[in-house]
Amino acid sequence: MVKILLVEDNEVDAFIAQKVIMLSGADVRLEIAEDAAQALKLLTNQYLDTHELPDLILVDQFMPLADGIQFLDAFAALDIPGKDKVVTLMLTSSIDPHLTAE
């Protein structure tokens, strides 16, 4: 089973991502966080409760309060063993080539 955390503030985008993931046919446990703060809390609590992290984090690039890059910086600063094994991917609906993460 692949554990995925989707960090997405837009309900429509989250719905579409969820459908695409489920239609892949993979054995997936998907959790959705509506913003960076909720995702960080979920990750911290999940690790404390189960000592497990998701295999993959899909994070929206543009969110209010904290954007995707700020979330990734905060995730990197967490003191949680094994976080370096988590694959993170940035999601965006922008087609502007100048808005890429470094």
C-alpha positions in Angstrom: 0.0 0.0 0.0 1.2 3.5 -0.9 0.5 6.2 1.6 -0.1 9.6 0.0 -0.7 13.0 1.6 -2.3 15.6 -0.7 -2.0 19.2 0.5 -4.5 21.1 -1.5 -6.7 24.1 -0.5 -9.0 24.0 -3.6 -11.8 21.5 -3.2 -12.2 21.0 -7.0 -8.5 20.4 -7.5 -8.4 18.0 -4.5 -11.4 16.1 -5.9 -9.8 15.8 -9.3 -6.4 14.6 -7.8 -8.3 12.1 -5.6 -10.2 10.7 -8.6 -7.0 10.4 -10.7 -5.1 8.7 -7.9 -8.0 6.2 -7.2 -8.4 5.5 -11.0 -4.8 4.5 -11.1 -5.7 1.2 -9.6 -2.9 1.3 -7.1 -3.4 0.2 -3.5 -3.5 3.7 -2.0 -4.3 5.2 1.4 -4.9 8.9 0.6 -5.2 11.6 3.2 -6.0 15.2 2.3 -4.9 18.3 4.2 -6.5 21.7 3.3 -3.4 23.8 4.1 0.2 23.6 5.1 -0.6 24.0 8.9 -3.1 21.1 8.8 -0.6 18.9 6.8 2.3 19.6 9.3 0.0 18.8 12.2 -1.2 15.6 10.5 2.4 14.5 9.7 3.6 15.2 13.3 0.6 13.4 14.9 0.8 10.5 12.5 4.5 10.0 13.2 3.9 10.2 17.0 1.0 7.8 16.8 2.3 5.2 14.3 6.0 6.1 13.6 5.0 6.1 9.9 5.0 8.9 7.4 3.4 8.9 3.9 5.4 7.6 1.0 4.5 10.5 -1.1 3.4 14.1 -0.4 1.7 16.0 -3.2 1.6 19.7 -2.3 -0.1 22.6 -4.1 2.3 25.4 -5.0 -0.1 28.2 -4.4 -2.0 28.2 -1.1 -3.0 31.0 1.2 -1.1 31.6 4.5 1.8 29.3 3.5 2.5 28.2 0.0 3.9 24.9 -1.2 7.6 26.0 -0.9 7.0 27.3 2.7 5.3 24.0 3.5 8.3 22.0 2.2 10.7 24.2 4.2 8.7 23.6 7.3 8.5 19.8 6.6 12.3 19.8 6.1 12.7 21.5 9.5 10.6 18.8 11.4 12.6 16.6 13.7 11.1 13.3 12.4 13.3 10.3 11.5 12.8 8.9 8.0 11.4 12.1 6.5 14.2 12.0 4.0 12.6 8.9 2.4 9.3 10.7 1.7 9.0 11.7 -1.9 7.5 15.2 -2.4 6.0 16.6 -5.5 4.8 20.2 -6.1 1.5 20.6 -7.9 0.4 23.6 -9.9 -2.1 24.5 -12.5 0.0 27.4 -13.7 1.5 27.3 -17.2 3.9 30.1 -16.5 7.5 28.7 -16.9 8.8 31.4 -14.5 6.9 30.0 -11.6 9.0 26.9 -11.0 10.3 25.7 -7.6 14.1 25.7 -7.2 
